[in-house]
Every structure is written in C-alpha cells, then in structure tokens.
Amino acid sequence: MARAEGLSADAIEKLYSDLVQHFIAEELKGWKSAQAQSPA
C-alpha cells in the first residue's frame, strides 16, 4: 500500500514499529506507576 502511494515501505514499517513501541512503553510506565501505588 505504501508503494502504491509512492512511499518507502521500509520507512513506513519503521515509523509504524517505532510508534507501536512508543505507546507500549508509555502504557508500561503507567501500569508500573499504578502497581507501585496500589497496596500490597
């Protein structure tokens, strides 16, 4: 699909991968913070 629009498929794949990794890291930070604040 990227190539059909004249875009680099490798660049789009890297962008998507980086975006997913960023949001996973953000979710993990929030989860770890919530776990640290909850009583054991």
C-alpha distance matrix in Angstrom:
0.0 3.8 5.4 5.1 6.7 8.9 8.6 9.9 8.0 11.7 12.5 10.0 11.2 14.7 14.5 13.6 16.2 18.7 18.3 18.9 21.8 23.3 23.5 24.9 27.5 28.4 28.9 31.0 33.1 33.8 34.6 36.9 38.7 39.3 40.6 43.0 44.3 45.0 48.5 48.8
3.8 0.0 3.8 5.4 5.3 6.5 5.0 6.4 5.4 9.0 9.2 7.1 9.3 12.2 11.9 11.9 14.6 16.6 16.5 17.8 20.4 21.6 22.3 23.9 26.1 27.1 28.0 30.1 31.9 32.8 33.9 36.0 37.6 38.6 40.0 42.0 43.5 44.4 48.0 48.4
5.4 3.8 0.0 3.8 5.2 4.8 5.1 6.1 6.1 9.7 10.6 9.7 11.6 14.4 14.7 15.1 17.4 19.5 19.8 21.1 23.4 24.8 25.7 27.2 29.3 30.4 31.5 33.4 35.2 36.3 37.4 39.3 41.0 42.1 43.3 45.4 46.9 47.9 51.4 51.7
5.1 5.4 3.8 0.0 3.8 5.5 7.4 9.6 9.6 13.3 13.9 12.4 14.5 17.5 17.3 17.2 20.0 22.0 21.8 23.0 25.7 26.9 27.5 29.1 31.5 32.3 33.1 35.3 37.1 38.0 39.0 41.2 42.8 43.6 45.1 47.2 48.6 49.4 53.0 53.4
6.7 5.3 5.2 3.8 0.0 3.8 5.6 8.9 9.9 13.3 12.8 11.3 14.2 16.7 15.8 16.2 19.3 20.8 20.3 22.1 24.8 25.4 26.0 28.1 30.2 30.7 31.9 34.2 35.7 36.5 37.9 40.0 41.3 42.3 44.0 46.0 47.2 48.2 51.9 52.5
8.9 6.5 4.8 5.5 3.8 0.0 3.8 6.9 9.0 12.0 11.6 11.2 14.1 16.1 15.7 16.9 19.6 20.9 21.0 23.0 25.3 26.0 27.1 29.1 30.8 31.6 33.1 35.2 36.5 37.6 39.1 41.0 42.3 43.6 45.2 46.9 48.3 49.6 53.2 53.8
8.6 5.0 5.1 7.4 5.6 3.8 0.0 3.8 6.2 8.8 7.8 7.6 10.7 12.4 12.0 13.4 16.0 17.1 17.5 19.6 21.6 22.3 23.7 25.7 27.2 28.1 29.7 31.6 33.0 34.2 35.7 37.5 38.8 40.2 41.7 43.4 44.9 46.3 49.8 50.4
9.9 6.4 6.1 9.6 8.9 6.9 3.8 0.0 3.8 5.4 5.2 6.3 8.6 10.0 10.7 12.4 14.2 15.5 16.6 18.5 20.0 21.2 22.9 24.5 25.8 27.2 28.9 30.4 31.8 33.4 34.7 36.2 37.8 39.4 40.6 42.2 44.0 45.3 48.8 49.1
8.0 5.4 6.1 9.6 9.9 9.0 6.2 3.8 0.0 3.8 5.5 5.2 6.1 8.6 9.8 10.5 12.1 14.2 15.3 16.4 18.2 19.9 21.3 22.4 24.2 25.8 27.0 28.5 30.3 31.8 32.8 34.4 36.2 37.6 38.6 40.5 42.3 43.4 46.8 46.9
11.7 9.0 9.7 13.3 13.3 12.0 8.8 5.4 3.8 0.0 3.8 5.5 5.1 6.2 8.6 9.9 10.4 12.2 14.2 15.4 16.4 18.2 20.2 21.0 22.4 24.3 25.8 26.8 28.5 30.5 31.4 32.6 34.6 36.2 37.1 38.7 40.8 42.0 45.3 45.3
12.5 9.2 10.6 13.9 12.8 11.6 7.8 5.2 5.5 3.8 0.0 3.8 5.4 5.1 6.1 8.6 9.8 10.5 12.2 14.3 15.3 16.4 18.5 20.0 21.0 22.6 24.4 25.7 27.0 28.8 30.2 31.4 33.0 34.8 36.0 37.4 39.3 40.8 44.2 44.5
10.0 7.1 9.7 12.4 11.3 11.2 7.6 6.3 5.2 5.5 3.8 0.0 3.8 5.4 5.0 6.1 8.5 9.8 10.5 12.2 14.1 15.2 16.7 18.3 19.9 21.2 22.6 24.3 25.8 27.3 28.5 30.2 31.8 33.2 34.5 36.2 37.9 39.1 42.6 43.0
11.2 9.3 11.6 14.5 14.2 14.1 10.7 8.6 6.1 5.1 5.4 3.8 0.0 3.8 5.5 5.2 6.0 8.6 9.9 10.6 12.2 14.2 15.6 16.5 18.3 20.1 21.2 22.5 24.4 26.0 26.8 28.3 30.3 31.7 32.6 34.5 36.4 37.5 40.8 40.9
14.7 12.2 14.4 17.5 16.7 16.1 12.4 10.0 8.6 6.2 5.1 5.4 3.8 0.0 3.8 5.5 5.0 6.0 8.5 9.9 10.4 12.1 14.3 15.3 16.3 18.3 20.0 20.9 22.4 24.5 25.5 26.6 28.5 30.3 31.2 32.7 34.7 36.1 39.5 39.6
14.5 11.9 14.7 17.3 15.8 15.7 12.0 10.7 9.8 8.6 6.1 5.0 5.5 3.8 0.0 3.8 5.5 5.2 6.1 8.7 10.0 10.5 12.5 14.3 15.4 16.6 18.5 20.0 21.2 22.9 24.4 25.7 27.2 28.9 30.2 31.7 33.4 34.9 38.4 38.9
13.6 11.9 15.1 17.2 16.2 16.9 13.4 12.4 10.5 9.9 8.6 6.1 5.2 5.5 3.8 0.0 3.8 5.5 5.1 6.2 8.6 9.9 10.8 12.3 14.3 15.5 16.6 18.4 20.1 21.4 22.5 24.3 25.9 27.2 28.5 30.3 32.0 33.1 36.6 37.0
16.2 14.6 17.4 20.0 19.3 19.6 16.0 14.2 12.1 10.4 9.8 8.5 6.0 5.0 5.5 3.8 0.0 3.8 5.4 5.2 6.2 8.6 10.1 10.6 12.3 14.3 15.5 16.5 18.4 20.2 21.0 22.3 24.4 25.8 26.7 28.4 30.5 31.6 34.9 35.0
18.7 16.6 19.5 22.0 20.8 20.9 17.1 15.5 14.2 12.2 10.5 9.8 8.6 6.0 5.2 5.5 3.8 0.0 3.8 5.5 5.1 6.1 8.7 9.9 10.5 12.3 14.3 15.3 16.5 18.5 19.9 20.9 22.6 24.4 25.5 26.9 28.8 30.4 33.8 34.1
18.3 16.5 19.8 21.8 20.3 21.0 17.5 16.6 15.3 14.2 12.2 10.5 9.9 8.5 6.1 5.1 5.4 3.8 0.0 3.8 5.5 5.1 6.4 8.7 10.0 10.7 12.5 14.3 15.5 16.9 18.4 20.0 21.4 22.9 24.4 26.0 27.5 28.9 32.5 33.1
18.9 17.8 21.1 23.0 22.1 23.0 19.6 18.5 16.4 15.4 14.3 12.2 10.6 9.9 8.7 6.2 5.2 5.5 3.8 0.0 3.8 5.4 5.3 6.2 8.6 9.9 10.6 12.3 14.3 15.5 16.4 18.2 20.0 21.2 22.3 24.3 26.0 27.0 30.5 30.8
21.8 20.4 23.4 25.7 24.8 25.3 21.6 20.0 18.2 16.4 15.3 14.1 12.2 10.4 10.0 8.6 6.2 5.1 5.5 3.8 0.0 3.8 5.5 5.1 6.1 8.6 9.9 10.5 12.3 14.4 15.1 16.3 18.3 19.9 20.8 22.3 24.4 25.7 29.0 29.2
23.3 21.6 24.8 26.9 25.4 26.0 22.3 21.2 19.9 18.2 16.4 15.2 14.2 12.1 10.5 9.9 8.6 6.1 5.1 5.4 3.8 0.0 3.8 5.5 5.2 6.3 8.7 9.9 10.7 12.6 14.3 15.4 16.7 18.6 20.0 21.2 23.0 24.6 28.1 28.7
23.5 22.3 25.7 27.5 26.0 27.1 23.7 22.9 21.3 20.2 18.5 16.7 15.6 14.3 12.5 10.8 10.1 8.7 6.4 5.3 5.5 3.8 0.0 3.8 5.4 5.0 6.1 8.5 9.8 10.6 12.2 14.1 15.3 16.5 18.2 19.9 21.3 22.6 26.2 27.0
24.9 23.9 27.2 29.1 28.1 29.1 25.7 24.5 22.4 21.0 20.0 18.3 16.5 15.3 14.3 12.3 10.6 9.9 8.7 6.2 5.1 5.5 3.8 0.0 3.8 5.4 5.1 6.2 8.7 10.0 10.4 12.1 14.2 15.3 16.2 18.2 20.0 21.0 24.4 24.7
27.5 26.1 29.3 31.5 30.2 30.8 27.2 25.8 24.2 22.4 21.0 19.9 18.3 16.3 15.4 14.3 12.3 10.5 10.0 8.6 6.1 5.2 5.4 3.8 0.0 3.8 5.5 5.1 6.2 8.7 9.8 10.4 12.2 14.2 15.2 16.4 18.5 20.0 23.4 23.7
28.4 27.1 30.4 32.3 30.7 31.6 28.1 27.2 25.8 24.3 22.6 21.2 20.1 18.3 16.6 15.5 14.3 12.3 10.7 9.9 8.6 6.3 5.0 5.4 3.8 0.0 3.8 5.4 5.1 6.4 8.7 10.0 10.7 12.5 14.3 15.5 16.9 18.6 22.2 23.2
28.9 28.0 31.5 33.1 31.9 33.1 29.7 28.9 27.0 25.8 24.4 22.6 21.2 20.0 18.5 16.6 15.5 14.3 12.5 10.6 9.9 8.7 6.1 5.1 5.5 3.8 0.0 3.8 5.4 5.1 6.1 8.6 9.9 10.6 12.2 14.2 15.5 16.5 20.1 21.0
31.0 30.1 33.4 35.3 34.2 35.2 31.6 30.4 28.5 26.8 25.7 24.3 22.5 20.9 20.0 18.4 16.5 15.3 14.3 12.3 10.5 9.9 8.5 6.2 5.1 5.4 3.8 0.0 3.8 5.4 4.9 5.9 8.4 9.7 10.3 12.1 14.1 15.3 18.5 18.9
33.1 31.9 35.2 37.1 35.7 36.5 33.0 31.8 30.3 28.5 27.0 25.8 24.4 22.4 21.2 20.1 18.4 16.5 15.5 14.3 12.3 10.7 9.8 8.7 6.2 5.1 5.4 3.8 0.0 3.8 5.5 5.2 6.1 8.6 9.9 10.6 12.4 14.4 17.8 18.6
33.8 32.8 36.3 38.0 36.5 37.6 34.2 33.4 31.8 30.5 28.8 27.3 26.0 24.5 22.9 21.4 20.2 18.5 16.9 15.5 14.4 12.6 10.6 10.0 8.7 6.4 5.1 5.4 3.8 0.0 3.8 5.5 5.1 6.2 8.6 9.9 10.7 12.4 16.1 17.4
34.6 33.9 37.4 39.0 37.9 39.1 35.7 34.7 32.8 31.4 30.2 28.5 26.8 25.5 24.4 22.5 21.0 19.9 18.4 16.4 15.1 14.3 12.2 10.4 9.8 8.7 6.1 4.9 5.5 3.8 0.0 3.8 5.4 5.1 6.1 8.6 10.0 10.6 14.1 14.9
36.9 36.0 39.3 41.2 40.0 41.0 37.5 36.2 34.4 32.6 31.4 30.2 28.3 26.6 25.7 24.3 22.3 20.9 20.0 18.2 16.3 15.4 14.1 12.1 10.4 10.0 8.6 5.9 5.2 5.5 3.8 0.0 3.8 5.4 5.0 6.1 8.7 10.0 13.1 13.5
38.7 37.6 41.0 42.8 41.3 42.3 38.8 37.8 36.2 34.6 33.0 31.8 30.3 28.5 27.2 25.9 24.4 22.6 21.4 20.0 18.3 16.7 15.3 14.2 12.2 10.7 9.9 8.4 6.1 5.1 5.4 3.8 0.0 3.8 5.4 5.2 6.4 8.8 12.1 13.5
39.3 38.6 42.1 43.6 42.3 43.6 40.2 39.4 37.6 36.2 34.8 33.2 31.7 30.3 28.9 27.2 25.8 24.4 22.9 21.2 19.9 18.6 16.5 15.3 14.2 12.5 10.6 9.7 8.6 6.2 5.1 5.4 3.8 0.0 3.8 5.4 5.2 6.2 9.9 11.7
40.6 40.0 43.3 45.1 44.0 45.2 41.7 40.6 38.6 37.1 36.0 34.5 32.6 31.2 30.2 28.5 26.7 25.5 24.4 22.3 20.8 20.0 18.2 16.2 15.2 14.3 12.2 10.3 9.9 8.6 6.1 5.0 5.4 3.8 0.0 3.8 5.4 5.3 8.3 8.9
43.0 42.0 45.4 47.2 46.0 46.9 43.4 42.2 40.5 38.7 37.4 36.2 34.5 32.7 31.7 30.3 28.4 26.9 26.0 24.3 22.3 21.2 19.9 18.2 16.4 15.5 14.2 12.1 10.6 9.9 8.6 6.1 5.2 5.4 3.8 0.0 3.8 5.7 7.9 8.9
44.3 43.5 46.9 48.6 47.2 48.3 44.9 44.0 42.3 40.8 39.3 37.9 36.4 34.7 33.4 32.0 30.5 28.8 27.5 26.0 24.4 23.0 21.3 20.0 18.5 16.9 15.5 14.1 12.4 10.7 10.0 8.7 6.4 5.2 5.4 3.8 0.0 3.8 6.5 9.0
45.0 44.4 47.9 49.4 48.2 49.6 46.3 45.3 43.4 42.0 40.8 39.1 37.5 36.1 34.9 33.1 31.6 30.4 28.9 27.0 25.7 24.6 22.6 21.0 20.0 18.6 16.5 15.3 14.4 12.4 10.6 10.0 8.8 6.2 5.3 5.7 3.8 0.0 3.8 6.4
48.5 48.0 51.4 53.0 51.9 53.2 49.8 48.8 46.8 45.3 44.2 42.6 40.8 39.5 38.4 36.6 34.9 33.8 32.5 30.5 29.0 28.1 26.2 24.4 23.4 22.2 20.1 18.5 17.8 16.1 14.1 13.1 12.1 9.9 8.3 7.9 6.5 3.8 0.0 3.8
48.8 48.4 51.7 53.4 52.5 53.8 50.4 49.1 46.9 45.3 44.5 43.0 40.9 39.6 38.9 37.0 35.0 34.1 33.1 30.8 29.2 28.7 27.0 24.7 23.7 23.2 21.0 18.9 18.6 17.4 14.9 13.5 13.5 11.7 8.9 8.9 9.0 6.4 3.8 0.0
